[in-house]
Amino acid sequence: MIAAFESEGKAVIITGRYLRSIKQYQLKKLAEFDRKLSKCKIIPAAIKN
């Protein structure tokens, strides 16, 4: 759990569950990107010319 205080005295509390959900979302998007990237064919520069 992370607690932070602003200069106005307001407190913000972030739980571990929220941080885990952010990390899970990042990994999900990274997996989608990797899946799309794996379908791309890499053409060497020597063949392009």
Backbone hydrogen bonds in HBPLUS format (Angstrom, degrees):
<---DONOR---> <-ACCEPTOR-->    atom                        ^
c    i                          cat <-CA-CA->   ^        H-A-AA   ^      H-
h    n   atom  resd res      DA  || num        DHA   H-A  angle D-A-AA Bond
n    s   type  num  typ     dist DA aas  dist angle  dist       angle   num
A0002-ILE N   A0014-ILE O   2.81 MM  12  5.11 167.6  1.83 154.8 159.1     1
A0014-ILE N   A0002-ILE O   2.77 MM  12  5.11 167.8  1.79 157.2 161.6     2
A0004-ALA N   A0012-VAL O   2.85 MM   8  5.19 157.5  1.90 149.4 157.0     3
A0012-VAL N   A0004-ALA O   2.81 MM   8  5.19 158.2  1.85 156.5 161.5     4
A0006-GLU N   A0010-LYS O   2.94 MM   4  5.41 164.4  1.96 157.9 163.1     5
A0009-GLY N   A0006-GLU O   3.04 MM   3  5.39 163.0  2.07 112.2 116.6     6
A0019-LEU N   A0015-THR O   3.31 MM   4  6.69 158.7  2.36 145.8 151.3     7
A0020-ARG N   A0016-GLY O   2.87 MM   4  6.08 153.9  1.93 149.2 156.6     8
A0021-SER N   A0017-ARG O   2.98 MM   4  6.22 151.4  2.06 145.7 153.3     9
A0022-ILE N   A0018-TYR O   3.11 MM   4  6.41 149.6  2.21 145.4 153.0    10
A0023-LYS N   A0019-LEU O   3.08 MM   4  6.34 160.7  2.12 147.2 152.1    11
A0024-GLN N   A0020-ARG O   2.84 MM   4  6.05 156.8  1.89 150.0 156.8    12
A0025-TYR N   A0021-SER O   3.01 MM   4  6.14 155.0  2.07 142.0 148.1    13
A0026-GLN N   A0022-ILE O   3.00 MM   4  6.29 157.0  2.05 148.8 155.0    14
A0027-LEU N   A0023-LYS O   2.98 MM   4  6.24 161.3  2.02 151.4 156.0    15
A0028-LYS N   A0024-GLN O   2.94 MM   4  6.13 149.0  2.04 144.2 153.1    16
A0029-LYS N   A0025-TYR O   3.01 MM   4  6.28 162.1  2.05 153.0 156.4    17
A0030-LEU N   A0026-GLN O   2.95 MM   4  6.14 154.7  2.01 147.3 155.0    18
A0031-ALA N   A0027-LEU O   2.93 MM   4  6.08 152.6  2.00 143.3 150.2    19
A0032-GLU N   A0028-LYS O   3.04 MM   4  6.34 153.3  2.12 145.8 152.9    20
A0033-PHE N   A0029-LYS O   3.00 MM   4  6.23 158.4  2.05 146.6 152.3    21
A0034-ASP N   A0030-LEU O   2.87 MM   4  6.11 159.3  1.91 149.0 154.9    22
A0035-ARG N   A0031-ALA O   2.89 MM   4  6.05 153.6  1.96 146.2 153.2    23
A0036-LYS N   A0032-GLU O   3.05 MM   4  6.32 159.5  2.09 148.5 153.2    24
A0037-LEU N   A0033-PHE O   2.86 MM   4  6.05 157.2  1.91 149.9 157.1    25
A0038-SER N   A0034-ASP O   2.87 MM   4  6.00 146.4  1.99 144.5 152.7    26
A0039-LYS N   A0036-LYS O   3.24 MM   3  5.43 141.4  2.39  99.8 110.1    27
A0040-CYS N   A0037-LEU O   3.15 MM   3  5.36 151.6  2.24 104.1 112.6    28
A0047-ILE N   A0044-PRO O   3.09 MM   3  5.59 137.7  2.28 110.3 120.6    29
A0048-LYS N   A0044-PRO O   3.31 MM   4  6.67 150.6  2.40 148.4 156.8    30
